[in-house]
Amino acid sequence: MKQAEKNQPTLMSQTAYIGTLGLIFVLPLVAGAYSGRWLDGLAVGYSIRWTMSMLFLGVVIGAVNVYLFIRERE
């Protein structure tokens, strides 16, 4: 019983965990958006094809990162 009480997560550790989850999801998303925008800037004319593709790729990579992080912690 004492061991279970000792291993109970604190508010600060839960906040850090949620913050980490957010970062590992958002960083690939933002990196994909910026790189897609850069690639669209290289193309002639107006295009959002690369931006949307890289944004989608960022979402997929972020979701996989979150899944692997949660699976590792359990």
MIDODREN-764454 format. One record per residue: z, x, y of N, C-alpha, C, O, CB in turn; residue number from 1; residue in three letters. Coordinates in steps of 0.1 Angstrom, whole numbers, plus 5000, padded with zeros to 4 digits. Atoms other than C-alpha are relative to their C-alpha. Last residue first. Glycine has a CB too. Example, Ala and Ser with C-alpha at 12.3 -4.5 7.8 and 13.67 -1.06 7.14 Angstrom:
2
 n.c3 n.c1 n.c2 ca.c3 ca.c1 ca.c2 c.c3 c.c1 c.c2 o.c3 o.c1 o.c2 cb.c3 cb.c1 cb.c2 seq type
 5000 4991 4989  5071  5137  4989 5008 4992 5011 5009 4997 5022  4986  5004  5005   2  ser
 5000 5009 4988  5078  5123  4955 5000 5009 5012 5007 5019 5012  5012  4990  5000   1  ala
//
This chain:
74
 n.c3 n.c1 n.c2 ca.c3 ca.c1 ca.c2 c.c3 c.c1 c.c2 o.c3 o.c1 o.c2 cb.c3 cb.c1 cb.c2 seq type
 4993 5009 5010  4801  5037  5018 5003 5007 4987 5009 5002 4978  4993  4988  4997  74  glu
 4985 5002 4996  4793  5062  5046 5008 4992 4990 5020 4993 4989  5000  4993  5013  73  arg
 4993 4988 5002  4760  5073  5030 5015 4999 5003 5023 5006 4996  4994  5011  5009  72  glu
 4999 4997 5014  4747  5038  5026 5008 5013 4997 5015 5014 4987  4986  5001  4993  71  arg
 4990 5010 5006  4754  5030  5062 5002 5003 4985 5014 5003 4981  4996  4986  5002  70  ile
 4987 4996 4994  4736  5062  5074 5011 4991 4994 5022 4995 4991  5000  4999  5015  69  phe
 4996 4988 5006  4706  5056  5051 5014 5004 5004 5022 5009 4997  4991  5011  5001  68  leu
 4997 5003 5014  4702  5020  5063 5006 5012 4992 5016 5011 4985  4987  4995  4993  67  tyr
 4988 5008 5001  4705  5030  5099 5004 4997 4986 5016 4998 4982  4999  4987  5008  66  val
 4988 4992 4997  4680  5057  5095 5013 4993 4999 5023 4998 4994  4998  5006  5014  65  asn
 4997 4992 5012  4656  5034  5077 5012 5009 5003 5020 5011 4994  4987  5008  4996  64  val
 4994 5008 5011  4659  5009  5105 5003 5008 4988 5014 5006 4982  4991  4988  4997  63  ala
 4986 5003 4996  4653  5036  5131 5007 4991 4990 5018 4994 4987  5000  4993  5014  62  gly
 4992 4988 5002  4622  5048  5113 5014 4998 5003 5023 5002 4996  4994  5012  5008  61  ile
 4999 4998 5014  4608  5013  5111 5008 5012 4997 5017 5012 4988  4986  5002  4993  60  val
 4991 5011 5006  4615  5005  5147 5002 5002 4985 5014 5001 4980  4994  4986  5003  59  val
 4986 4997 4996  4600  5038  5158 5010 4990 4995 5021 4994 4991  5001  5001  5015  58  gly
 4996 4989 5008  4568  5031  5138 5015 5004 5003 5023 5008 4994  4991  5012  5001  57  leu
 4997 5005 5014  4566  4998  5155 5004 5010 4991 5014 5008 4983  4987  4993  4995  56  phe
 4988 5008 4998  4569  5015  5189 5004 4994 4987 5015 4994 4983  4998  4989  5011  55  leu
 4989 4990 5000  4543  5041  5178 5014 4993 5002 5024 4997 4997  4998  5011  5011  54  met
 4999 4994 5013  4518  5014  5170 5012 5009 4998 5019 5009 4989  4987  5007  4996  53  ser
 4995 5010 5010  4525  4994  5201 5002 5005 4986 5011 5002 4979  4991  4988  5000  52  met
 4986 5003 4996  4522  5024  5224 5005 4990 4990 5017 4992 4985  5000  4994  5014  51  thr
 4991 4990 5005  4491  5036  5205 5015 4997 5003 5024 5000 4995  4997  5014  5006  50  trp
 5001 4999 5014  4472  5004  5210 5010 5010 4994 5018 5007 4985  4986  5003  4995  49  arg
 4986 4999 5005  4483  4998  5245 5001 5001 4985 5012 4999 4979  5008  4987  5005  48  ile
 4997 5003 5014  4450  5005  5261 5015 5001 4998 5022 5009 5004  4992  5011  4991  47  ser
 4987 5005 5002  4434  5006  5296 5002 4996 4985 4994 4989 4979  5003  4987  5008  46  tyr
 4998 5015 4998  4405  5028  5300 5014 4996 4997 5023 5004 4995  4990  4993  4991  45  gly
 5008 5005 4989  4398  5063  5285 5002 4985 5001 5001 4978 4991  4985  5003  4999  44  val
 5012 5008 5003  4425  5075  5262 4994 4995 5012 5000 4994 5023  5004  4988  4991  43  ala
 5011 4991 5003  4449  5103  5271 4987 4992 4998 4976 4998 4999  5003  5009  4988  42  leu
 5004 4994 4987  4473  5079  5288 4988 5009 4998 4981 5012 5007  5012  5007  5006  41  gly
 5009 5010 4993  4474  5059  5256 4995 5005 5013 4984 5002 5017  5008  4987  5002  40  asp
 5013 5000 5007  4487  5090  5238 4991 4990 5006 4979 4992 5007  5002  4997  4985  39  leu
 5007 4988 4997  4515  5094  5264 4986 5000 4993 4976 5004 5000  5008  5012  4995  38  trp
 5005 5001 4986  4524  5058  5261 4993 5012 5004 4982 5011 5011  5012  4997  5009  37  arg
 5012 5010 5000  4526  5061  5223 4994 4999 5014 4982 4998 5016  5004  4987  4995  36  gly
 5011 4993 5005  4548  5092  5227 4988 4991 4999 4977 4996 5001  5003  5006  4986  35  ser
 5005 4990 4991  4571  5074  5250 4988 5008 4995 4979 5010 5002  5011  5010  5003  34  tyr
 5006 5006 4988  4574  5043  5229 4994 5010 5010 4983 5009 5015  5010  4991  5007  33  ala
 5013 5006 5004  4579  5062  5197 4993 4994 5012 4981 4995 5013  5002  4990  4989  32  gly
 5010 4989 5002  4606  5084  5213 4986 4995 4996 4976 5000 5000  5006  5009  4989  31  ala
 5004 4994 4986  4623  5053  5226 4990 5011 4998 4981 5012 5006  5013  5004  5007  30  val
 5008 5011 4993  4623  5036  5191 4995 5005 5014 4984 5003 5017  5009  4988  5002  29  leu
 5014 5000 5005  4633  5069  5174 4992 4989 5006 4980 4991 5008  5000  4997  4984  28  pro
 5007 4988 4997  4664  5071  5197 4985 5001 4994 4976 5005 5002  5008  5012  4995  27  leu
 5007 5001 4987  4673  5034  5195 4992 5013 5003 4982 5012 5009  5010  4998  5011  26  val
 5010 5010 5000  4683  5032  5158 4991 5001 5013 4979 5000 5012  5006  4986  4999  25  phe
 5010 4996 5010  4702  5064  5154 4989 4990 4999 4979 4992 4993  5007  5003  4987  24  ile
 5007 4989 4996  4719  5057  5188 4989 5004 4989 4978 5007 4993  5008  5012  5002  23  leu
 5009 5004 4989  4730  5022  5179 4991 5012 5004 4979 5010 5006  5008  4996  5012  22  gly
 5011 5008 5005  4744  5033  5146 4990 4996 5010 4978 4996 5008  5007  4987  4994  21  leu
 5009 4991 5008  4763  5061  5163 4989 4992 4994 4977 4996 4994  5008  5007  4989  20  thr
 5008 4992 4991  4777  5037  5188 4991 5009 4993 4979 5011 4998  5010  5008  5009  19  gly
 5011 5009 4994  4788  5013  5161 4991 5007 5010 4979 5005 5010  5007  4988  5006  18  ile
 5010 5003 5011  4806  5042  5143 4989 4991 5005 4977 4993 5002  5008  4993  4988  17  tyr
 5009 4988 5002  4822  5055  5175 4990 4997 4989 4978 5001 4990  5008  5012  4996  16  ala
 5009 4999 4988  4835  5020  5183 4991 5012 4998 4979 5010 5002  5009  5001  5013  15  thr
 5010 5010 5002  4849  5017  5147 4990 5000 5012 4978 4998 5010  5007  4986  4999  14  gln
 5010 4996 5010  4866  5050  5151 4990 4990 4997 4978 4994 4994  5008  5004  4987  13  ser
 5008 4989 4995  4882  5041  5184 4989 5004 4990 4978 5007 4993  5008  5011  5005  12  met
 5010 5006 4991  4894  5007  5171 4991 5011 5005 4979 5008 5007  5007  4993  5012  11  leu
 4995 5003 4987  4911  5024  5142 4989 4994 5009 4977 4995 5005  5007  5012  5007  10  thr
 5006 4995 4989  4900  5023  5106 5006 4995 5013 5010 4984 5014  4985  4997  5000   9  pro
 5006 5010 4992  4925  5016  5079 4994 5005 5013 5000 5013 5020  5011  4989  5004   8  gln
 5014 4999 5000  4931  5046  5057 4993 4989 5008 4981 4989 5009  4995  5000  4986   7  asn
 5004 4988 4994  4968  5048  5065 4985 5002 5002 4981 5008 5011  5006  5012  4992   6  lys
 4997 5001 4985  4974  5012  5058 4996 5012 5007 4992 5012 5018  5015  4997  5002   5  glu
 5010 5010 4994  4956  5015  5024 5003 4998 5015 4993 4998 5023  5001  4987  4993   4  ala
 5013 4993 4999  4977  5046  5016 4989 4991 5006 4981 4996 5014  4995  5005  4986   3  gln
 4999 4991 4988  5009  5028  5024 4987 5008 5002 4983 5010 5013  5012  5010  4998   2  lys
 5000 5008 4988  5000  5000  5000 5000 5009 5013 4993 5006 5022  5012  4991  5000   1  met
//
